[in-house]
Amino acid sequence: MRGPVLSRTSTFHFEAVRALWSSPFNGADYGEVVSAVSRVRPGDFESWHRQWTRLAMTAHGRGEQLSDRVSRGKALLRASNYIRTAEFYLEPGDPRRMNCARRSRTWFDAGLAALGVDGTRSRTPYEGAEMETIFLRSPHPDARDVMVVHGGFDSTPEELYFVLGAGALERGFHVLLYEGPGQGNLLREFGMPFTPQWERPAATAIDSLSRHCDPGAIIGVGVSFGGHLLARAAAMENRYDAIVLLDYFPGMLRAFAHKMPRLLRGRIGAMPAWLQLLIRLNARYDAELRWALGNALWTFGVATLPDLIAEIGRYDDGQWADTIEADVLILLGEDEHFFDNRLAHDFARRLTSARSVRVHEFPGAEGGGLHCQNGAVHLAHEVIFDWASTIKGAGR
């Protein structure tokens, strides 16, 4: 890991940097983050929850007492992000998850309102459940173009405001943040797991734009595993003028195999009993693997490792990559740890129907080498928004 190490537990370090990722747009402050993570016991998920909850409650309590609206709004946004971080490692069935998620949404909305950000949270019918969206109206009077943004394996719509939404508003875009199956309230409240047919939630999200604006160019942004999901949606849904894969993500099974020792990768698909035991034993000592397995079983809606392998095997771009017609921007970090970056370049070569394809790999030496340019949001924005200004049909 490059730069100062915030925790001896690598996944705690990454998630602490992820909290700091939000600092350019009022979602975190360095001293507060360091004060929390420095008190977390290595590898202890309960300690993580306790320290981040303490920080979130402190920021919220202080913010609520402030008479200055700007300071209050910023404090509430930080509290929202900190309580999201506190939830991160809780077990799927832990009742504290719903409480954390509820606070994160409530405090986030209050923070935007205090800062005068025009945001509308809505619920849209989706396959017997309700999809939650947040529409952020650009302060630019002539704005028409929209960035439609969703996350992946573990993000929330509120976090996506810090990652991309606030930056897009500054540049004259409307923004629609939405959750799909396997995410947000569709997962927590309605128990709806991920679907490989991501064009279904994507179509519902795009349909909802008519309530808020007359969209010009529609640029989709998928963050992390959302990059894979967005690419699938764009292969089937022709209303995207362009898509940004922040970052590209391969088929989930390929990514899972990449985390395994090379000699075992060929056995993943069969998942023999001895390999299941080996994975479980390894998870006792590897906090990231332990969390990833628990989160995957929950978000993909399965109960066993063999079922998980069978389910994530359905997420593969081999059958549809060559049908994507939109302009495509693929972002990568040099120090990507979830998969081999060569998979992204192979994917780019298979985008034979796309209007244009650009791959941008951020060097670690410049600070953008982590997955999704974690901790380097300005570097990512420089590339994304400069590229977006060249998209045919965009109004800027």
DRENNURO-301047 format. One record per residue: residue in one letter; x, y, z of N, C-alpha, C, O, CB in turn. Coordinates in steps of 0.1 Angstrom, whole numbers, plus 2048, in hexadecimal, padded with zeros to 3 digits. Atoms other than C-alpha are relative to their C-alpha. Glycine has a CB too. Layout:
// residues N
aXYZXYZXYZXYZXYZ/...
This chain:
// residues 396
m8087F480080080080080980C80081280D8087F780080C/r7F97F480080D8227F77FB80A8097EF80A80C8018067F1/g8057F67F780C83F80F7FF7FB80E8027EF8107F38067FB/p8018057F380683E8347F67F58027EB7F57FC7FC80C809/v80980C7FD7F681E8427F780480B7FC8078168087F3802/l80A7FB7F57D68278567FC7F48097F77F78147F48067F9/s80480C7F77D18038638097F57FB80C7F37EF7F17FD7FF/r7F880C8047E67E38647F77F67F97FC7ED7F38067FA80D/t8098098077C77D18577FD8077F37F78127F27F27FE808/s8007F980D7C87D88327F28047FC7F180F7F68057F67F5/t80E7FC8047A27D982D7FC80C8087F48148037F67F5801/f8037F47F879F7F284980780C7FB8018177FA8047FE80F/h7F87F58077BA8078397F88057F47F68117F280E7FC7FD/f8077FC80C7A78078187F38078037F08117FC7FE7F37F7/e80D7FA7FD78680F82880280E8067F98178057F77F7808/a7FD7F37FA79582C83C80480A7F57FF8157F580B7FF80A/v7FD7F780B7A483A81C7F38037F87F180E7F380B7F97F6/r80C7FE80778283580C7F780B8077F18138017F87F3800/a8077F67F877284A82880680E7FC7FF8187FA8017FE80F/l7FA7F480378C8658207FE8047F17FF8107EE80F7FF802/w8047FD80E7838627FB7F580B7FF7F58127F57FB7F37F9/s80B7F680076587780480380D8057FB8178047F47FA808/s7FC7F37FA7788938147FF80C7F77FC8177FB80D7FF806/p8017F480977A8AA7F57F28067FF7F08127FC8057FD7F3/f80D7FB8017548AD7F67F87FE80D7EC7FB80D7F87F87F5/n8067FE7F374E8AF81B7FB7F38077F37F48107F580A800/g80480D7FA74A88A8238097FB80B8067F18117FF7F67F6/a7F78057F676888683A80A80B80380C8157FC8077F37FB/d7F57F87FD78489884C80C7F88058097EE80D7FC80B80B/y7F58097FE7A788A84F8027FD80F8037F181380D8067FB/g7FE8027F27AB88F8757F57F78067F97EE80F80080D807/e80B8097FB78987F87C8027F27FC8007E98047F38067FC/v7FE80E80579086186780C7F980780A7EE80B8038007F1/v7F58067F97B285B8767FD7FD80F8017F381480C8097FF/s8038027F27A485F8997F87F38027F97EC80C7F880C806/a80880C7FF78B8438928087F47FD8077EA8057F48017F7/v7F980C8047A082A88080B7FC80980F7F180A8058017F1/s7F58037F77BD82D8987FB7F980C8047F381380780D804/r8058067F47A68208B47FA7F27FC7F67EB8057F5809806/v80680C80479A8028A080A7F48028167F57FD7FB8007F1/r7F780C7FE7A97E08AB8027F97F27F87F77EB7FA7F780B/p7FE80780D7B97CE88D7F77F47FE7F67EB80780F7FB800/g80980C8047A17B687C7F37FF8077EC7F58058087F4802/d80C8017F77857BD8957F58097FA7F58157FB80480580E/f80B7F98067657C68837F780780A7F28128077F77F67F8/e8087FA7F67527CE8A380780D8058008178077FE7F780C/s7F87F47FC76E7E78AD7FE80B7F57FD8167F880E7FD802/w8027F680B76B7F788A7F28078017F18138008017F87F3/h80E7FA7FF7457FC88E80080980C7FA81480B7F67F5802/r8017F87F474980A8B180780E7FE8028188028067F980C/q7F87F48017648248A97FA8097F57FA8157F780E7FD7FC/w8057F880A7548308897F28058047EE8108007FE7F87F2/t80C7FB7FA73283289A80280C8097FB8168097F87F5807/r7FD7F57F77418478B580380D7F97FE8187FC80C7FC809/l7FC7F480875085F89B7F48067FA7F28127F980B7FC7F6/a80C7FB80772F8618887F78078097F28128067F97F47F9/m8097F97F671B8698A780580D8057FE8178077FD7F680C/t7F97F47FB7348838B27FE80B7F57FA8167F880F7FE803/a8027F780B7338948907F28057FE7EF8117FC8057FA7F2/h80F7FC80170D89388E7FC80980C7F58138097F87F37FF/g8047F87F57088A08B180680E8007FE8178038047F980D/r7FA7F28017208BD8AC7F98087F57F68137F680F7FF7FE/g8067F980B7118C588A7F28058037EE8107FF7FF7F77F4/e80E7FC7FD6ED8C689780080D8097F68148097F97F5807/q8007F57F76F78E18B080680D7F98068187FF8097FD80C/l7FA7F58077088F88967F58097FA7EC8047F480A7FB7F6/s8097F68066F691888C8048037F27FB8077EA7FF80C808/d7FC7FE80E70B91C86D7FC7F57F78007EA7F9810802800/r80680B8096F990985180B7F97F980A7ED7F77F68067F7/v7F580780871990283D8077F68098097EB80580A80A7FA/s7F98097F772B8F385B7F77F58047FC7E980580580780C/r80980B7FC70C8E08657FF7F67F57FF7EA7F77F3806804/g80280980C7078D284280C7F77FE80B7EB7FB7FE8087F4/k7F480880272B8C783F8027F580B8067EA80880D809800/a7FF80A7F572B8B68627F67F57FE7FA7E98007FD80780D/l80A80B80270B8A38598047F77F58027EB7F57F28067FD/l7FB80880B71A89783880B7F780580B7EB8018058087F4/r7F58097FB73988A84A7FA7F680A7FE7EA80980A809808/a8068097F772387A8657F97F57F87FA7E97FB7F6806809/s80780A80970F86884980B7F77FA8087EB7FA7F98087F4/n7F680980672F85B8398077F780B80A7EC80880B8087F9/y7F98087F573E85085B7F67F58047FB7EA80780380980B/i80880B7FC71F83C8647FE7F67F57FC7EA7F87F2806804/r7FF80A80B71F82C84280C7F780280C7EB8008018067F2/t7F38077FD74382284A7FE7F780C8047EB80C80C809801/a8028087F473881586C7F87F37FD7FB7E98037F980880B/e80880B80371F7FE85C8077F57F88047E97F87F48047F7/f7FA80880A7377EF8438037F28037FF7E97FB80D8077FC/y7FC80E7FD7437D08557F67F88087F97ED80D80D800807/l80A8077F87237C78687FB7F47F87FB7F47EC7F5809803/e80680C8067147A58627F38037F97EC80D7FD7FE7F580A/p80D7FD8086F77A58487F48018097EB8098077FE7F67F5/g80C8007F86DE79C86380080980C7F78098147FD7F2804/d7FF7F77F46EA7B587D7F680B7FF7F68137F580F806801/p80A7F68016CD7CC88580680E8007FF8187FC7F77FF80C/r7FA7F38016E57E98888038057F28048117F080E800808/r7FE7FC80D6E97E98637F580A7FB7F88147F68017F47F6/m80B7F78046C77F885D80080D8077FE8178017F37F9803/n7FF7F47F86CC81187880B8097FA8098157F98037FE80F/c7F67F98066ED81C8697FC8067F27FE8127F080D7F87FE/a8047FC80D6DF81E8467F680B8017F68157F97FA7F47F8/r80A7F67FE6C183285280680E8048038187FF7F57FC80A/r7F97F47FB6D784B8648088067F48088137F28097FD80C/s7F87FB80B6EE84E8467F88087F67FC8137F18087F57F9/r8097F98096D185782F7FB80D8067FB8187FF7F57F77FC/t8067F47FA6C186F84780A80B8028078177FF7FA7FD80E/w7F67F57FE6E18828508058057F38088117F280B7FA808/f7FC7FC80D6EB88382C7F680A7FA7FA8157F58027F47F6/d80A7F78056CA89382180080D8087FF8188017F27FA801/a8007F47F86CC8AC83E80D8087FC80C8157FC8007FD80F/g7F47F98046F08B58347FF8077F38038137F280C7F6800/l8027F980D6E78BC8107F780C8017F98167FB7FA7F67F6/a80A7F57FE6C98D181B80780C8068048178027F47FB808/a7F97F57F96DF8E68328098077F780B8137F88077FB80C/l7F67FA8096F88EC8167F98057F480080B7EB80A7F67FC/g8087FB80C6DC8F57FD8027F87F47FF7FE7E980580E7FE/v7FF80980C6E28D87E67F27FB7FD7EB7F680680A7F4802/d80E8038046C28D17D28007F17FD8037EC7F27FC8087F3/g80180E8016BD8AC7D87F27FA8037EC7FF80D80B7F9809/t80D8067FE69E8977D58017F08018067EA7F87F68037F5/r80080E7FE69C8747E47F27FA7FD7E87FF8028047FC80F/s80D80680468185E7D48007F180180B7EB8017FD8057F2/r80180E80167483B7D47F87FC7F37ED8027F17F97FA80C/t80680480C66B82A7B37FD7F18008057E980480A8047F4/p80480F8016588097AE80A7F97F880E7FD7ED7F27FE7FB/y7F78088076707EE7A47FD7F18038017ED80E80F804803/e80280E7FF6657CA79F7FB7FB80E8017F281480D7F97FD/g8068047F46507C87BE80680780C8028048188007F2802/a7FA7FA7F56677DD7D380180F7FD7F98147F480F7FB802/e7FF7F28036728027D480F8047FF8168028087F980880B/m7F27FB8036928107C580180E8057F98168038047FF7F1/e7FE7F37FB6A082E7D780A8077F68148027F280680080E/t7F77F88086AF84A7C280280E8077FA81280F7FA8027F1/i7FE7F27FB6BE86C7CA8038087F380D8067ED80C80180A/f7FD7F880B6BB8867AF80680D80580081480D7F38037F7/l7F97F47FD6D38A37B27FF80A7F48058077EA80F7FE804/r8027F680B6CA8C279E80C8097FF81080F8097F3808802/s7F57F78026E68D678F7FC80E8037F18127FF8057FF7F2/p8037F27FE6E88FA79A8018087F37FD8147F380980680A/h7FF7F980D6EF9037757F38017F97ED7F67F780B7F97F7/p80E7FE8056CF9117667FE7F87F37F37F47F07FC80E7FE/d80180780D6D69017438037F28008057EC7F68088087F6/a7FB80E7FF6E08DF7507F57F67FA7E97F87FC8037FC80E/r80980B8056D18C173D8067F28017FF7E88037FC8037F2/d7F980D7FF6EB8A673D8007FA80E80180181880F8017FB/v8028067F36E888C75880B7F580180D7ED7F87F27FA801/m7F880C7FC7018747697F77F78087F37FB81380D804807/v80880A7F96EF85577480A7F68078117EF8007F67F87F7/v7F58067F970484578F7FB7F580A7F27F781180880B808/h80380B7F67038247A280D7FA8058177FB7FE7F67F67FA/g7F48067FA71B8117B88017F17FC7FB7EC7F280080180F/g7FE80E8037257EC7BA7FE7F780C7F37F781180E7FE7FB/f80180B7F672C7D27D47FD80580E7F77FE81680D7F9801/d8017FC7F272B7E87F37FE80F8027FF81480E80C7FC808/s8027F17FE72480D7ED7F18048027E97FB8008068077F4/t80E7FB7FE7058227F47FF80D7F78088137F37FE80480F/p8027F48086F583E7E080680D80780B8168007F18037FD/e7FA7F47F97008577FB80F8017FE81480C7FC7FD7FF80F/e7F27FF80272484E7F78048047F280E80B7F08077F2802/l7FD7FC80E7228537D17FF80F7FE8048147F47F67F97F7/y8007F280171A8777D780E80680281280E7FA7F780780B/f7F27FB7FD73D87C7E580A7FB7F58138027F18057FB80D/v7F780680A74D8657CB7FF8087F280980A7EB7FD7F27FE/l8027FA80E73D8767AC7F580B8007F78157F87FD7F57F6/g80C7F780271C8887B280480F8028008177FA7F67FC80A/a7FD7F27FD72A8A87C28098067F58078127F180780180D/g7F77FB80B7458AC7A77F88027F37FB80B7EC80B7F67FE/a8087FE80C72B8A778B7F780C8027F58137F87F77F37FE/l8087F47FE7158C279A80880D7FD8038167F77FA80080E/e7F77F58027328DA79A8028037F180480F7ED80D7FE807/r7FD7FF80E7368D47757F48017F77F57FF7EB8097F47FB/g80C7FE8087128D976A7F87F47FC7F07F57F38048077F4/f80880C8027048B676B7F57FF80A7F78038168097F3800/h8098067F66E48AA77B8067F380380E7ED7FB7F27FF7FA/v7FB80D7FC6EB88A78E7F57F88057ED7FD80D80B80280B/l8098097FA6D686C7958087F580780F7ED8007F67FA7F5/l7FA80B7F96E38557B07F67F58037EB7F980780780580D/y80A80B7FD6D28337B38067F48058117F18037F87FE7F4/e7FC80D7FB6D38127C47F97F57F77EF7F87F17FC7FE80E/g80680B8076CC7F17B27FF7F48098037F58158097FC7F4/p80180D7F76C67CD7BF80E7FD8058187FF7FE7FB7F57F7/g7F48037F96E17C27D780680C80781180C80C80A7FB7F6/q7FA7F47FA6E67E67E37F58078087E980580680580A7F5/g8097F67F96D68007FB7F47F98057F47EE80B7FC80A7F6/n80D8057FA6B27FC8057FA7F47F87F37EC7FE7F680B800/l80580C8086AA7E37E98067F38077FF7E98078048017F2/l7FB80C7F96C17CB7FC7FC80080F7F77F68138108017FF/r8038007F26BC7D68207F17FE8047EE7F780D80580D807/e80E8007FD6977DC8207F87F57F97EE7F07FE7FA80E7FD/f80880980868A7C68048077F27FD8017E97F77FD8067F3/g7F980D8026A47AA8048037FC7F28037F07EF7F97F5807/m7FF80380E6AA7AD7DF80F8007FC81680A7FD7FA80B7F7/p7F28028036CD79F7D48038067F37FB8097EB8047F2802/f7FB7FC80D6E27A97B77FA7F87F47F67EC7F680F7FE7FF/t80480780C6D77A079480A8037F580E80F7F37F18057FB/p7F67FD80C6EE79C7757F98087F580080E7ED8057F37FB/q8077F880A6D27AC7607FF80F8057F38138087F27FA7FD/w8007F37FA6DC7CF76C7F880A7F77F58157FC80E805802/e8087F78096C97DF74E7F28028067EC80C8037FF7FA7F2/r80E7FE7FA6A97DA76380080B80A7F88148087FC7F3807/p8007F47F76B27F178080480D7F88008187FB8097FE80C/a7FC7F48076C48087687F58077F87F48137F880B7FC7F6/a80B7FB8086A580C7527F68078097F18128067F97F57F8/t8097FA7F669081477180680E8047FF8178067FE7F780C/a7FA7F47FC6A982E77C7FF80B7F57FC8167F880F7FE804/i8007F680B6AB83F75A7F28057FE7EF8107FB8067FA7F3/d80E7FC80268583E7577FC80B80A7F48148077F77F4802/s8047F67F568385277880580E7FD8008178048067FB80D/l7FB7F380369686F7697F580A7FC7F68167FE80B8007F6/s80B7F780667687C7587F980780B7F28128087F67F87F9/r8067F97F566988677B80880D8038028168097FF7F780C/h7F87F57FB68689E7808058097F58088157F880C7FA807/c7FA7F780A6938AB75F7FD7FA7F27F87EF7F0810801802/d80080580E6948A873980E7FD7FC8158067F87F980B7F6/p7F18038016B58967358058027F27FF7FF7E88037F2805/g7F980080C6CE89E71B8087F37FE8027E97FD80980D7FF/a7F780C8006EC8877197FF7F880D7FF7FF81880E8037FD/i8008087F46EA86A73280D7F88008117F07F87F47F6800/i7F38067FE70C85F73F7FF7F780C7FD7FC81780C80A801/g8008097F570C84075580E7FF8068187FF8007FB7F27FC/v7F48037F972683B7707FE7F580A7F57F581280480D808/g80180B7F772B81A78180D7FF8088187FF8037FE7F37F8/v7F57FF7F774281979F8047F28057FB7EB80A7FE80980C/s7FB80D7FC7577FA7A77F97F47F97F87F57ED7FF7FE810/f80880B8067427DA7A17F58067F77F08007EE7FA7F680A/g8097F980972A7F47938058027F27FC8047E97FC80D807/g7FB7FF80D7417F77767FC7F47F77F87F67EB80F801800/h80580B8087397D476B7F18007FE7EC7FE7F38047F3808/l80E7FF8017147D97727FB80A7F67F28077EE7FA80380E/l8037F680A7137F975E8037FC7F27FB7FE7E980780D803/a7FD80580E7247E97407F67F77FB7F27F77F080E7F9800/r80B80980470A7CE7407F48087FD7ED8057F37FD7F580C/a80C7F98036EE7E77428018087F37F88087EB7FE80B80B/a7FE7F880D6FD7FC7257FF7F77F47FC7FB7E980D807801/a80180A80B6FE7DC7107F27FE7FC7EF7FA7F18077F3804/m80F8038026D87D97137F880D8007ED80C7FA7FB7F780B/e8087F37FF6CD7FD71A80680B7F881180F7FB7FF80480F/n7F97F780A6D38156FD7FE80F8038028177FB7FA7FD7F3/r8027F27FD6CA83570F80D80780680D8138087F580280A/y7F37FA7FB6EE83A71D8078057F480A7FE7EA8087F5807/d7F87FA80B70185270780F7FC8038177FA7F97FF80F800/a7F28037FC72184971A8007F980E7F77FB81680980C800/i7FE8067F372D83473780E8018068188017FE7FC7F1800/v7F37FF7F97498387518017F48097F87F281280180D808/l7FE80B7F775681876180B80480A8168048078047F37F8/l7F87FB7F57648257828017F680C7FA7F88157FB80E805/d7F780580A77680D7837F97F57F87EE7F07FC80D7FB806/y80480D8067717F176A8007F580B8097F68148097FD7F4/f80080C7F77687D177C7FD7F47F87F47F47F07F680180C/p80280C80976B7AE76C7F47F88057ED7FC80F80C7F7800/g80A8097FA7527927718047FD80E8107FA8117FF7F37F7/m7FE8027F274F78C7968087F48038117F480C7F4800808/l7F980C7FD75C76979580F8017FD8177FC8047FA7F47F7/r7F27FE80377C77478480780880B81280680F8028087F3/a7FB7F87F578178E79F8027F880D80C7F98147F780C803/f7FE8097F477B7747BB80C7F77FE8137F58087F37F8802/a7F580980279375C7AB80E8078018188028067FF7FA7F2/h7F37F87FF7AE7787AA80480180E8108038107FE80E7F9/k7FC7FF7F27AD7797D08057F380580A7F38107F4805808/m7FC80E7FB7B57547D280F7FE7FB8138047F27F77F57FA/p7F38048047D87457D07FF7FA7F17F57F37EE8077F5809/r80080480E7E173E7AB7FD7F17FE7F67EE7F580D8047F9/l80280F8027E27187AF7F27FC8037EE7F17FE8097F9809/l80E8047FD7BE7187BC7F68067F77EA8027F77FD80480E/r80A7F98087AE72E7A27F87F77F77EC7F97F480680B7F8/g8068098097A671278B7F57F78067ED7F17FF8097F77F9/r8098097F97927007A67F48088057EB80280B8077F980B/i80B7F87FA77B71D7AF7F27FC7FB7E97FB80280280F7FC/g80D80480675F7137977FA7F48067EE7F38088017FF7F1/a80580D7FB75C6F07A57FD80280F7F47FB81480A7F57FE/m8027FE7F175F6FC7CA7FF7F38087F57F180E7F4809802/p80080D7F87686DA7D97FF80480F80380F81380C7F77FD/a8027FE7F17626D67FF80D80480680D80D80F7FB7F3806/w7F37FD7FA7876D880780480F7FD80A81680580B7F87FA/l7FE7F28037896FA7F57F78098087FB81480C7FE8037F1/q8097F87F776B70780880680280E80580C8137F27FA800/l7FA7FF7F377C6FE82880C80980180E81080A8047F2805/l7F47F880079C70E81E7FD80F7FF8038178068087FD7F3/i8047F280178A72F8157FB80580D7FE8108127F58017F5/r8057FC7F377872F83680B80280A80B80B8127F67F6805/l7F57FF7F779872984980880D7FD80C8148078097F47FF/n7F87F48047AA7458367F880C8047FE8168088028007F1/a8087F47FC78D75D83D80180380F7FF80E8137F17FD7FC/r7FF7FD7F279375986280C80A80380B81180D8037F3808/y7F47F87FE7B476B85E80180B7F68098147F880D7F77FE/d8007F580A7AD7818407F38088017E88037FD8017FA7F1/a80C7F87FD79479C84A7F98047F37ED8047F380380D808/e8067FC80D78E7A78267F87F57FA7ED7F67F680A8067F6/l80780C80578578481B7F47FD8087EA7F980380A7F47FF/r80C8037F776F77E8397F58097FD7E98057FC80580280F/w80B7F680375B79E8327FB7FE7F27EF7FD7F080580E802/a80580280E75A79880C7F77F47FF7ED7F57F780C7FF7F7/l80880C80174C7758107F28038067E87FF8008077F4806/g80D7FE7F97317808297F880A7F87EC8087F680380680E/n8087F680772779E8147FB7FA7F37F07FD7EE80980C7FD/a80480680D72678A7F47F57F68027EB7F67FA80C7F87FA/l80B8097FD71076F8037F38088027E88047FD8027F780C/w80C7F77FD6F878B80E7FB8067F37EF8067F080380A80B/t8047F780C6F87A17EF7FC7F87F47F47FD7EC80B8097FD/f80480980B6F67847D67F57F68047F07EF7FB80C7F87FB/g80B8077FC6DB7737EA8017F18007F87EA7FC7F58037F8/v7FD80E8006EB7517EF8047FC80E80880581680A7FC7F6/a7FD8057F26F273B80E80E7F98018137F880C7F67F7804/t7F48087FF71172780580B8047F680780B7EC7FD7F17FE/l7F57FC80973372B7F47FD7FA7F27FF8017E880D7FB805/p80380580D72A7137D77F58087F97F680B7ED7FC7F2800/d80A7F880670A7277D180580E7FC8018137F27F480180A/l7FB7F380371D7477D28088007F38078087EA80980680B/i7F880180C73673B7B87F77FE7F37FA8047E98097F4801/a80980180C7197307A17F980D7FD7F78107F17F67F5804/e8087F48037077517A580A80B7FA8068117F07FB80680D/i7F77F680672576879F8057FC7F380A8057EB80C80380A/g7FC80480D72E7537817F78067F57FB8067E98017F27FF/r8097FA80A71076377080480E7FC7FE8137F27F1800806/y7FC7F280372178577080D7FF7F88187FF7FD80280880D/d7F58028097377837527FD8087F37F28087EE8027F17FC/d8027F780B73C79B7358037F97F28028007E880980C801/g7FC80780D74578171A7F58007F67F88007EA8047F2803/q80A80180A72378170A7FA80D7FB7F380D7F17F47F8806/w8067F380371B7A670880980C7FE8058167FA7F680380A/a7F77F480173A7BC7088008067F28008137F180E7FC804/d7FF7FB80D73A7BF6E37F38077FA7F380B7EF8047F57F6/t80C7F98047177CD6E27FE80E8067F48158027F47F7804/i8017F27FA71D7ED6F680380A7F580E8097EF80A80180C/e7FE7F680A71980B6DF80380D8058078167FD7F38017F8/a7FD7F37FA71E8286F780F8037FF8177FA7FD7FB80080E/d7F27FD7FE73F83B6FB8037FA80E7FB7FB817802810800/v7FC8077F375282971780D8068058178077FE8017F17FD/l7F37FC7F976C8367308027F680B7FA7F38137FF80F806/i7FC80A7F677E81B74480B8058088168098038047F37F8/l7F67FB7F67918267638067F48077FF7EA80A7FA80A80A/l7F980B7F97AB81077480A80680980F8118078077F67F6/g7F57FC7F77C381479180C7F67FE80A7EA7FE7FC80080F/e7F48088027E780778D8017F580B8067EA80880C808800/d7FF8097F57E57F67AF7F37F98047F17F580F80580880D/e80D8077FF7C37E67AA8037F280780C7EB8037F97FE7F3/h7FD80C7F97C17C97C37F57F57FF7F67EA80480280380E/f80B80A8017A07B87B98017F77F47FB7EC7F37F38087FF/f7FF80880D7AA7AC79680D8047F981380F7FC7F38017F8/d7F57FD8087C57AC77C7FC80B7F67F28097EF8067F37F9/n8047F58097C47CD7687FF7FB7F17F98027E980980B801/r80080580E7CA7B97487F27FC7FC7EE7FD7F08097F47FE/l80E8048037A57AE74A7F980D7FB7F080C7F27F97FB80C/a8067F380579B7D37458048037F27FC8077EA80480B809/h7FC7FD80E7B07D77267FA7F67F67F77F97EB8107FF7FF/d80780A8097A27B67187F18047FE7EC8037F38017F2807/f80E7FC80177F7C371F7FF80C7F67F680C7ED7FA80580E/a8007F48097877E470D8017FB7F17FB8017E880B80A803/r7FE80480E7937D16EE7F37F97FB7F17F97EF80B7F6800/r80C8078057717BE6ED7F480A7FE7E98057FB7FD7F680A/l80A7F680275D7DF6EC7FF8047F28018107EF80280C80A/t7FF7FD80F75B7DD6C67F58087FB7F680D7EF8017F37F9/s80B7F78057397EF6C380080D8067F78158027F37F8802/a8017F37F974080C6DA80580B7F780D80A7EE80980080C/r7FC7F480874282F6CB80E8048028168087F97F780C803/s7F37FD7FD7628356DD8047F880D7FB7F681580380F801/v7FB8067F47778246F880D8068048168087FD8027F07FD/r7F47FB7FA79083370F8037F980D7FA7F78157FF810802/v7FC8067F47A482172A80A80980681480D8008067F27FD/h7F67F87F97B68367448047F980D7FC7F68167F980E804/e7FB8067F47CC82675E80880A8088118108038097F47FC/f7F97F67F77D783B77C80C7FA80680B7F080C7F680580A/p7F48057FA7FB8377877FF8018107FA80B81580C8077FB/g8007FF7F17FF82F7AC80880B80580581180F8057F3806/a7F77F67FC81B8487AE7F980E8007FE81780780C8017F7/e8077F38008028647A77F48008097ED80A80B7FB8037F2/g80A8007F67EA8597C27F37F97FC7EA7F88057FD80D805/g80D8068057CE8497AD8017F17FE7F87EC7F67FC8077F4/g7FE80E8037DA8257AD7F77F68067F67EB80280E7FC803/l8088097F97C18167C47F37FD7F87EF8057EF7FC80480E/h80D8038067A08067BA7F680C8017F581280B7F97F3807/c8097F48017888217AE80680D8048008168077F37FE808/q7F97F47FD7A383A7B47FD80580F7FB8118127FD80C7F6/n8037FE7F279B8377D980A80A8068168088068007F3808/g7F87F67FA7A88567EB80580B7F680D8137FA80C7FA806/a7FB7F780A7AE8697CA7F58057F77F58037EB80C7FA7F8/v80C7FD80778C8767C080380B7F57FD80A7EB7F5804809/h7FD7F580A79A8957AE8067FB7F48037FF7E980880B807/l7FA80680B7B08807987F67FA7F77F67FB7EB80B7F7804/a80B80780879286B78D7F780B7F97F48097EE7F87F7809/h8097F680677D88A7878068077F580080A7EB7FC80B80B/e7F97FA80B79789A7717FE7F87F37FB7FE7E980F802803/v80180880B79687D75A7F17FE7FB7EE8007EF8067F2802/i80E80380477087675B7FA80C7FA7F480B7EF7F87FD80D/f8077F480576489A7568068067F380080C7EB7FF80A80B/d7FA7FB80C77E8A373C7FB7F77F47F87FC7E980F7FF801/w80580980A7738847287F18027FE7ED8027F28027F1805/a80E7FE80274E88B72E7FD80C7F77F380D7F07F980280E/s8027F38087528AE71E8027FD7F17FE8057E980A80A804/t7FE80380E75B89C6FD7F57F87FA7F47F57EE80D7F97FE/i80A80980473C8866FC7F68077F67F18117F97F87FA80B/k8097FA80A72788D6DD7F28008067ED7F680B8007F77F3/g80D7FE7FB70589A6E780080680E7F580B8127F97F3801/a8007FA7F37108A77097FF80F7FE8058157F480D7FC808/g8037F28027068CB70E80A80A8048088168037F3803807/r7F67F77FB7258DA71D8098047F481280D7F68087FB80B/
